[in-house]
Amino acid sequence: MSTAPVEPEPEEFGRLTSAGIQKFREKIGLDWPYNRWNTWNEEATRDGVRHYAYGFGDDNPLWADPEHASTSRWGGVIAPPGFLEGAGLTPELPRRPEDKGRGKGALSGVHMFWAGDHIRYFAPVREGDRIWVRRFYVEIKEKERSRFGGRSAVSVRRRVYWNDRGQLIAIWDADFVHTERDTAAKRNRTLHTVPEQHVYTEEELLEVDRHYARETVRGAEPRYVEDVGVGEEFPARCRGPLVTGDIIAWLQGNGRSEIYPYRLNYQNRRRMGGFYSRNSDGAWDSAMRVHWDDEYARSVGARRAYDYGMLRNAWMMQVVTDWMGDDAVLVAVDDRITGFNVLGDLTRITGSVTELDTTGEWPEVVCTVECTNQLDERTARGTLRVRLPSRERGLPEFPEPPADHGLLPGMPEPESGPWSRR
């Protein structure tokens, strides 16, 4: 990591400057702890798992029905793969003098968009698991231009998850695009056409309901790898039209510490003041309001308030987990958020089997899933890898975790505890 001094640039708040990006690099490998203030689920409780699943419309009995789950290979409730995003506490780590103030204030006031994920799974989250996590940046790269205009940068934030039994559950890298709000707002004002929001007819809504009625969950019936072929398509699904209630439901399950109210809001503003600004009523509000405040969303380049990228990530994983059945394991997810899914948008989710990879220890089915809105704009795309049961070999297992558990060289490590590398 470079520590060469960089001359400060004027008016850096809210600006994407070379000095700010250089200072941001100081955060690489620096633990950014989760505590009880900013994690949503310290433990995978039965209620927490179900609330998360229901928050994006998933009633798969493996995570929602304890009686069904008890008869599965897992012996009880397990969590949907995306549950980890709002889970876990960071263990107590050694305090090192050289870490104090590293990267503090870097790119303050610069807007961040969740742009994609790269996830590797090594164990399920079981009911009752206490989750531990370490969160840190692994890189940031400047881009010459972005779809929002002007300078941009892409950072990668890693989270590494363990359980109390010392098992590595997952390594989850998330991509974030950093852009200047003012630049995005100017671009938004100069767009020559902004499509009018579609108003849905009764027949269109009935067609959406017909899609919902046709959705199925494979459940206890095994889907064997020998029966799957390249080109097999998943039945198309609809999600939406997106309403504010869908955002509220997602937050009920996944949570966000940045929108705590009243005294907790005040305490948050003292911790991270750059994340808050005054809204059209003159009241303090967080940058999270891009998800329900149309006016503020337009200030960052969207045409209306928009969903969370992780919500579409959950939708894409649900298509595959519904299809694969209880005995299968999802081992990898790579997705890209390519556009806004704004209030009023109707998302169509399609996908297919694109490859059968037999080069590893167990054959892996590679699935491609896409989200497209009513304007035929693709807003997300994912590639997911699944290990299905085999008639010849039995039940699949998760891959062996890497020896370094995804931690960077030189990162502090507790001498003992379930979160340490073993």
C-alpha positions in Angstrom: 0.0 0.0 0.0 1.4 3.4 -1.0 1.9 6.0 1.7 3.5 8.7 -0.4 2.2 12.1 0.5 -0.3 13.8 -1.8 -0.9 17.5 -2.0 -4.4 18.3 -0.7 -6.9 19.6 -3.2 -9.3 22.4 -2.3 -13.0 21.8 -1.4 -12.6 18.1 -1.0 -15.9 17.4 0.7 -18.2 15.7 -1.7 -15.4 15.7 -4.4 -13.7 12.7 -5.9 -10.1 13.8 -5.9 -6.8 12.1 -6.3 -5.9 13.0 -2.8 -9.2 11.5 -1.5 -8.6 8.3 -3.4 -5.1 8.1 -2.1 -6.2 8.6 1.4 -9.0 6.0 0.9 -6.2 3.4 0.1 -5.1 3.7 3.7 -8.3 1.8 4.6 -7.1 -1.3 2.7 -6.7 -4.1 5.2 -8.0 -2.0 8.1 -10.8 -3.7 10.1 -14.1 -1.8 10.0 -15.9 -3.5 12.9 -19.5 -4.5 13.2 -20.8 -4.1 16.7 -24.3 -4.3 18.2 -25.0 -0.8 16.9 -24.6 -1.6 13.2 -25.3 -5.3 12.8 -28.9 -6.5 12.4 -28.6 -10.1 13.4 -25.9 -11.1 15.9 -27.4 -14.6 15.8 -29.3 -16.6 13.3 -32.5 -16.9 15.3 -35.6 -18.6 13.9 -37.4 -15.3 13.8 -34.5 -13.4 12.3 -34.1 -15.9 9.5 -37.8 -15.9 8.7 -38.1 -12.1 8.8 -35.1 -11.8 6.4 -36.7 -14.3 4.0 -40.1 -12.7 4.1 -38.5 -9.3 3.6 -37.8 -10.2 -0.1 -40.8 -12.4 -0.6 -39.2 -15.8 0.0 -41.3 -18.5 1.9 -39.0 -21.5 1.0 -39.8 -24.0 3.8 -36.1 -24.7 4.4 -35.9 -21.3 6.1 -39.5 -20.6 6.9 -40.9 -23.9 8.2 -39.1 -25.6 11.1 -41.0 -28.8 10.8 -40.1 -29.2 7.1 -36.5 -28.1 7.7 -36.1 -30.7 10.5 -36.6 -33.5 8.0 -34.0 -32.2 5.5 -30.4 -33.1 5.3 -29.6 -30.1 7.5 -31.8 -31.2 10.4 -33.2 -27.8 11.0 -33.7 -24.3 9.7 -30.9 -22.8 7.6 -30.8 -19.2 6.4 -31.1 -17.9 2.8 -27.6 -17.3 1.4 -28.0 -13.5 1.5 -28.8 -13.5 5.2 -25.2 -12.8 6.0 -25.3 -9.3 4.5 -26.9 -7.9 7.7 -25.3 -10.4 10.2 -22.4 -10.8 12.5 -20.3 -9.1 15.1 -16.6 -8.4 14.8 -14.4 -10.0 17.5 -12.1 -7.9 19.8 -8.9 -7.3 17.9 -5.6 -5.9 19.0 -5.4 -2.1 18.9 -2.4 -1.0 16.9 -1.1 2.6 17.2 -0.3 2.6 13.5 -4.0 2.1 12.6 -5.4 5.1 14.4 -6.9 7.6 12.0 -6.0 5.5 8.9 -8.2 6.8 6.0 -10.4 8.9 8.2 -12.6 11.3 6.2 -11.5 9.9 2.9 -14.1 10.7 0.1 -16.4 12.1 2.7 -19.7 13.3 1.1 -19.0 11.3 -2.1 -22.0 9.1 -3.0 -21.5 5.3 -3.1 -23.6 2.9 -5.2 -23.6 -0.8 -4.5 -22.5 -2.2 -7.9 -22.1 -6.0 -7.5 -21.0 -9.0 -5.4 -18.5 -11.8 -5.5 -19.4 -14.4 -2.9 -17.9 -17.8 -2.1 -19.8 -20.1 0.4 -18.1 -22.8 2.6 -20.9 -23.7 5.1 -24.6 -23.0 5.7 -25.9 -20.6 8.4 -27.9 -22.8 10.8 -30.6 -21.7 13.3 -28.8 -20.8 16.5 -25.5 -19.9 14.9 -23.7 -16.9 16.3 -22.1 -15.1 13.4 -18.7 -13.4 13.5 -17.5 -11.1 10.7 -14.4 -9.1 9.7 -15.0 -6.3 7.2 -12.3 -4.3 5.4 -11.5 -2.9 2.0 -9.2 -4.8 -0.4 -8.8 -2.2 -3.2 -10.0 1.0 -4.9 -9.4 1.9 -8.5 -10.1 5.2 -10.3 -12.1 5.2 -13.5 -11.9 7.9 -16.2 -15.6 8.2 -16.6 -18.8 6.5 -15.3 -22.3 6.2 -16.6 -23.1 9.1 -14.3 -20.5 11.4 -16.0 -17.3 12.8 -14.6 -14.8 11.0 -12.4 -15.6 7.8 -10.6 -13.9 5.1 -8.6 -14.6 1.5 -7.7 -13.8 0.1 -4.3 -14.1 -3.5 -3.1 -15.2 -4.2 0.4 -14.7 -7.7 1.8 -16.5 -9.4 4.6 -15.4 -12.7 6.0 -17.9 -14.7 8.1 -17.4 -17.5 10.7 -19.6 -19.3 13.1 -19.0 -20.3 16.8 -17.7 -23.7 15.7 -14.8 -22.1 13.9 -16.2 -22.8 10.4 -15.6 -20.3 7.7 -19.1 -19.6 6.2 -18.4 -17.2 3.4 -16.0 -14.6 1.8 -18.1 -11.8 0.4 -16.6 -9.1 -1.8 -18.9 -6.2 -2.7 -18.2 -3.6 -5.4 -19.0 0.1 -4.8 -19.0 2.9 -7.4 -18.0 6.3 -5.9 -19.4 9.3 -7.8 -19.8 13.0 -7.1 -23.4 13.9 -6.3 -23.3 17.3 -7.9 -21.9 15.8 -11.1 -24.6 13.2 -11.2 -27.3 15.8 -10.5 -26.1 18.0 -13.4 -26.1 15.0 -15.7 -29.6 14.2 -14.6 -30.8 17.7 -15.4 -29.3 17.6 -18.9 -30.8 14.2 -19.9 -32.7 14.9 -23.1 -35.4 12.3 -22.3 -36.6 10.9 -19.0 -39.3 8.3 -19.6 -42.6 8.9 -17.9 -43.5 6.4 -15.2 -45.7 3.7 -16.5 -49.2 3.4 -15.0 -50.2 -0.2 -14.9 -53.6 -1.5 -16.2 -55.7 -4.0 -14.5 -54.8 -6.7 -17.1 -51.1 -6.0 -16.6 -51.4 -6.5 -12.8 -53.4 -9.7 -13.3 -50.6 -11.0 -15.5 -48.1 -10.3 -12.7 -50.4 -12.2 -10.3 -50.4 -15.1 -12.7 -46.6 -15.2 -12.5 -46.7 -15.2 -8.8 -49.3 -18.0 -8.8 -47.1 -20.2 -11.0 -44.0 -19.9 -8.8 -42.9 -23.2 -7.2 -40.2 -24.3 -4.7 -38.4 -27.6 -5.4 -38.1 -28.4 -1.7 -37.6 -32.0 -0.6 -37.7 -33.5 -4.1 -34.1 -33.9 -5.2 -32.9 -32.4 -8.4 -30.1 -34.6 -9.6 -27.2 -33.3 -11.5 -27.5 -36.2 -14.0 -31.0 -34.8 -15.0 -29.8 -31.2 -15.8 -28.6 -30.0 -19.2 -27.2 -26.8 -20.6 -29.9 -24.6 -22.0 -32.5 -25.5 -19.4 -34.5 -22.4 -18.6 -36.0 -21.2 -15.3 -39.6 -20.1 -15.5 -39.7 -16.3 -15.8 -40.7 -14.4 -12.6 -42.0 -10.9 -11.9 -41.1 -8.7 -9.0 -43.1 -5.5 -8.6 -44.2 -3.0 -9.6 -41.9 -1.7 -6.9 -43.6 0.3 -4.2 -42.3 2.0 -1.0 -43.8 -0.8 1.0 -41.4 -3.2 -0.7 -38.5 -1.1 0.6 -39.9 -1.1 4.1 -40.4 -4.9 4.0 -36.8 -5.3 2.9 -35.5 -3.1 5.7 -37.7 -5.1 8.3 -35.7 -8.2 7.3 -32.2 -6.8 6.5 -32.1 -3.6 8.5 -29.9 -0.5 8.3 -28.2 1.3 11.2 -27.9 4.5 9.2 -31.7 5.2 9.5 -32.1 4.8 13.3 -34.5 7.5 14.6 -34.4 10.3 17.2 -31.6 10.1 19.8 -29.9 7.3 17.8 -30.1 9.4 14.7 -28.3 12.2 16.6 -25.6 9.8 17.8 -25.2 8.5 14.2 -24.7 12.1 12.9 -22.0 12.6 15.5 -20.3 9.5 14.2 -20.7 10.0 10.5 -21.9 13.5 9.8 -21.0 13.4 6.1 -23.7 10.7 5.6 -26.4 13.2 6.6 -27.9 16.3 5.1 -31.0 18.4 5.5 -34.0 17.3 3.4 -36.6 19.5 1.6 -38.3 20.2 5.0 -35.0 21.3 6.5 -34.7 18.2 8.8 -31.6 16.0 9.1 -31.9 12.9 7.0 -29.5 10.2 5.9 -28.2 9.5 2.4 -30.3 6.3 2.6 -33.3 8.3 1.6 -32.4 7.8 -2.0 -34.5 4.7 -1.5 -37.8 6.5 -0.8 -37.2 10.2 -1.5 -37.6 10.9 -5.3 -36.1 14.4 -5.1 -33.0 13.3 -3.3 -32.6 10.3 -5.6 -32.7 12.6 -8.6 -29.8 14.5 -7.0 -27.6 11.4 -7.5 -28.6 10.7 -11.0 -31.7 8.4 -10.7 -35.0 9.3 -12.2 -36.9 8.3 -9.0 -36.2 6.6 -5.6 -34.7 3.2 -6.1 -34.3 -0.2 -4.4 -31.3 -1.7 -2.7 -28.9 -3.6 -4.9 -28.9 -6.4 -2.3 -32.6 -6.8 -2.9 -32.0 -7.8 -6.5 -29.2 -10.0 -5.4 -31.7 -11.8 -3.1 -34.2 -12.1 -5.9 -31.6 -13.7 -8.2 -30.4 -16.1 -5.6 -34.1 -17.0 -4.8 -34.7 -18.1 -8.4 -31.8 -20.6 -8.0 -32.5 -21.8 -4.4 -36.2 -22.4 -5.3 -35.0 -24.4 -8.3 -32.2 -26.5 -6.8 -34.0 -28.1 -3.9 -33.2 -28.8 -0.2 -30.3 -31.2 -0.8 -28.2 -28.9 -3.1 -25.7 -26.2 -2.1 -25.2 -22.8 -3.6 -21.4 -22.3 -3.6 -20.7 -19.1 -5.5 -22.5 -15.9 -6.7 -21.1 -13.2 -9.0 -23.5 -10.4 -9.8 -23.5 -7.0 -11.3 -26.0 -4.2 -10.7 -26.2 -2.4 -14.0 -29.0 0.1 -13.5 -31.6 1.6 -11.2 -34.7 -0.2 -10.2 -37.0 2.7 -9.3 -40.3 2.9 -7.6 -43.0 1.9 -10.1 -40.7 -0.4 -12.1 -41.7 -4.0 -12.8 -38.8 -6.4 -12.9 -38.8 -9.6 -15.0 -36.3 -12.2 -13.9 -35.1 -14.8 -16.4 -32.3 -17.4 -16.3 -31.0 -20.7 -17.6 -28.3 -23.3 -17.1 -25.3 -22.1 -19.1 -22.6 -24.7 -18.2 -21.9 -28.0 -16.4 -18.4 -27.6 -14.9 -16.9 -31.0 -14.2 -13.3 -29.9 -13.6 -13.5 -29.7 -9.8 -14.1 -32.1 -6.9 -17.9 -32.0 -7.6 -19.8 -31.1 -10.8 -21.1 -27.6 -10.6 -24.1 -26.3 -12.4 -23.5 -22.7 -13.7 -26.7 -20.6 -13.8 -27.1 -17.2 -15.4 -29.9 -14.9 -14.1 -31.0 -11.5 -15.4 -33.3 -8.7 -14.1 -35.0 -6.6 -16.8 -37.5 -3.7 -16.3 -40.6 -2.8 -18.2 -38.5 -0.6 -20.6 -36.4 -3.7 -21.5 -33.4 -2.3 -19.7 -31.3 -4.9 -17.9 -30.8 -3.7 -14.3 -28.8 -6.7 -12.9 -27.1 -9.9 -14.0 -25.7 -12.8 -12.0 -23.8 -16.0 -12.4 -24.4 -18.6 -9.7 -22.8 -22.0 -9.1 -24.7 -24.9 -7.6 -23.7 -28.3 -6.5 -26.7 -30.7 -7.0 -27.1 -34.2 -5.5 -25.9 -37.1 -7.6 -27.6 -40.5 -8.1 -24.1 -42.0 -8.2 -22.2 -40.0 -5.6 -24.9 -38.9 -3.1 -25.1 -35.5 -1.4 -22.8 -32.6 -2.3 -20.7 -30.8 0.2 -19.4 -27.2 0.3 -15.9 -26.5 -1.0 -12.9 -26.5 1.3 -12.1 -23.0 2.6 -8.9 -21.2 1.6 -6.1 -21.4 4.1 -5.9 -17.6 4.5 -9.7 -17.3 5.0 -9.6 -14.2 2.7 -7.7 -12.1 5.2 -4.9 -9.8 3.8 -1.3 -10.2 4.9 -0.4 -8.3 8.1 -4.0 -8.1 9.4 -4.1 -8.6 13.2 -5.5 -11.9 14.4 -6.7 -12.9 17.8 -4.7 -15.7 19.3 -7.8 -17.9 19.9 -11.5 -18.0 19.2 -13.8 -19.3 16.5 -13.1 -16.4 14.2 -9.3 -17.1 13.9 -7.8 -18.9 11.0 -7.2 -22.6 11.6 
